[in-house]
């Protein structure tokens, strides 16, 4: 990353199954961002296909079948007309454009964020950590990596991923400089400020932990699908590599809007030159046990081990002793 990169975080009120209209909204806001001198435009999670609301109040089984069928119908392949059209918008505006889609990956679906540029599709990131209400719709994706672009090394963590420290660390070890955080979240009180209060602490931590810029925007507006509705407040935040808030959108809830901010490469350099630059103090060789699910030197916590350690929790002992 060199010089200054102007970015735009754009909240759009896109609708499920209205891919054509969603593309038109993305094109409209991309042109506005380009007119403001932006080089990068971030749109929310699932902004191309629309978000499937997932809080039914009636017959859950009937809703699930209807919603899964609609999700299958609206899902898009990575190689197809819609992604081609997004790349054309990027070419026409000269922007890097990141938008989300329900991806048809054949036998499974993914919640996928893509990055299009004037020269074509540059990046693909699939949501890794799938929250409970979204599990029926798509599968978790593989580990993410940053990609090289004219604006710097860019990667994405999708919504729930941002709450898991490992998600951004995966991008950091691949040299990321700008992390995109697209959201579709409606925490109470369902206002942009409420979303920022909920998401902000995690976003600031991810950026400070890794010495990276973070650009976040949230889905906005009313959605309806398979007889269920949901409302999103919108909101956008830009965070610096020390975890400082650079800019925050303060528009009304549920409306489209755009946040602009300038990312200065000098800020990145200065943050990574600080004695307290946290990423520099990583000790990967100490962390192997994190992938095993039990503390090192304590085989009793291994569910495949027949011997129960005295340090194993009561809940674990009860489960094992009650087994037949």
ABEGO torsion letter per residue (X at the ends): XBEBBBBBBBBBBBBBGBAAAAAAAAAAAAAAAAAAGBABBBBBBGAAAEBBBABBABBAAAAAAAAAAAAAAABBBABBAAAAAAAAAAAAAGBBBBBBBBBBAEABBBBBBBBBBAAEBABBBBBABBBAAAAAABBBBBBBBBBBBAAEBBBBBBEAAAABAAAAAAAAAAGBABBBBBBBBBBOAGBAAAAAAAAAAAAAAAAAAAGBBBBBBBBBEBBBBGGBBBBBAEEBBBBBAAGBBABBBABBBGBBBBBBBBBBAAAAAAAAABAABAAAABBAAAAAAAAAGBBBGBAAABAABABBBAABBAAAAAAAAABX
